[in-house]
């Protein structure tokens, strides 16, 4: 009988090396790299979509650049940006709130 195959661990084992003198800077750097990676993937997908639109439908990149959204589209985009900002800033708000809570307990 063979051993069952186990999926790899979600997080690597062992101590994570610290590069900067402050561990919080390491965490911020990690987030920055992740965000940059995701942005690069998004740019590649946008490029692919623009190329497919041009090849298959004749929509030029200039037309895409010149597109002006109507009020409904603009409102949808604003809501999406606000939700993204909330997700990106949540760790900072939680850190701030934790510091405030700890500070109020000392008094």
TIMIRO-15280 format. One record per residue (C-alpha): residue in three letters; x, y, z. Coordinates in steps of 0.001 Angstrom, whole numbers. Last residue first. Example, Ala and Ser with C-alpha at 12.3 -4.5 7.8 and 13.67 -1.06 7.14 Angstrom:
2
  aa       x       y       z
 SER   13670   -1060    7140
 ALA   12300   -4500    7800
This chain:
107
  aa       x       y       z
 UNK   -4052   54378   30838
 UNK   -2302   51288   29508
 UNK   -5517   49862   28010
 UNK   -6009   52958   25804
 UNK   -2596   52464   24195
 UNK   -3290   48814   23383
 UNK   -6585   49759   21717
 UNK   -4931   52570   19729
 UNK   -2145   50253   18615
 UNK   -4666   47592   17568
 UNK   -6684   50210   15680
 UNK   -3569   51355   13817
 UNK   -2586   47781   12892
 UNK   -6148   47016   11812
 UNK   -6257   50205    9738
 UNK   -2932   49321    8085
 UNK   -4069   45773    7353
 UNK   -7350   47092    5867
 UNK   -5673   49573    3486
 UNK   -5501   47297     464
 UNK   -8990   45863     973
 UNK  -10597   49286    1487
 UNK   -8707   50725   -1478
 UNK   -9986   47878   -3651
 UNK  -13562   48539   -2533
 UNK  -13173   52254   -3322
 UNK  -11730   51448   -6752
 UNK  -14642   49100   -7539
 UNK  -17180   51714   -6408
 UNK  -15504   54378   -8561
 UNK  -15542   52017  -11540
 UNK  -19261   51337  -11137
 UNK  -19976   55064  -10812
 UNK  -17978   55792  -13991
 UNK  -19840   53069  -15876
 UNK  -23190   54526  -14798
 UNK  -22120   58098  -15573
 UNK  -20915   57291  -19101
 UNK  -17330   56227  -19731
 UNK  -15171   58199  -22176
 UNK  -13120   56028  -24525
 UNK  -10174   57882  -26130
 UNK   -7531   55379  -25017
 UNK   -9695   52457  -26203
 UNK  -10254   54169  -29556
 UNK   -6501   54768  -29826
 UNK   -5908   51099  -29058
 UNK   -7951   50251  -32129
 UNK  -11178   48247  -32233
 UNK  -11118   46197  -35455
 UNK  -13312   43456  -34050
 UNK  -11175   40334  -34220
 UNK   -7609   41572  -34421
 UNK   -8103   44884  -32582
 UNK  -10229   43387  -29835
 UNK   -7813   40479  -29486
 UNK   -4857   42853  -29149
 UNK   -6656   44975  -26549
 UNK   -7645   41882  -24569
 UNK   -4095   40535  -24586
 UNK   -2674   43882  -23479
 UNK   -5226   44044  -20666
 UNK   -4239   40523  -19596
 UNK    -543   41424  -19590
 UNK   -1240   44596  -17591
 UNK   -3252   42579  -15042
 UNK    -391   40096  -14644
 UNK    2056   42955  -14053
 UNK    -342   44471  -11510
 UNK    -568   41172   -9627
 UNK    3213   40999   -9445
 UNK    3477   44595   -8251
 UNK     862   43964   -5561
 UNK    2719   40884   -4360
 UNK    6030   42785   -4298
 UNK    4477   45668   -2326
 UNK    2834   43264     105
 UNK    6160   41562     763
 UNK    7846   44960    1233
 UNK    5200   45974    3781
 UNK    5758   42734    5673
 UNK    9535   43225    5648
 UNK    9034   46822    6818
 UNK    6931   45501    9710
 UNK    9787   43177   10673
 UNK   11997   46220   11342
 UNK   15747   45894   10712
 UNK   15063   44852    7119
 UNK   15807   41470    5583
 UNK   14157   39104    8064
 UNK   14365   35448    7100
 UNK   11195   33422    7636
 UNK   11767   30802   10285
 UNK   10661   27311    9483
 UNK    7868   25782    7503
 UNK    6523   27261    4287
 UNK    2867   28314    4277
 UNK     -21   26513    2587
 UNK    1738   23194    3078
 UNK    2067   21023     -18
 UNK    -806   18643    -669
 UNK    -420   15191     824
 UNK    -192   12105   -1370
 UNK   -1407    9014     420
 UNK    1319    6515    1285
 UNK    1354    3422    -897
 UNK       0       0       0
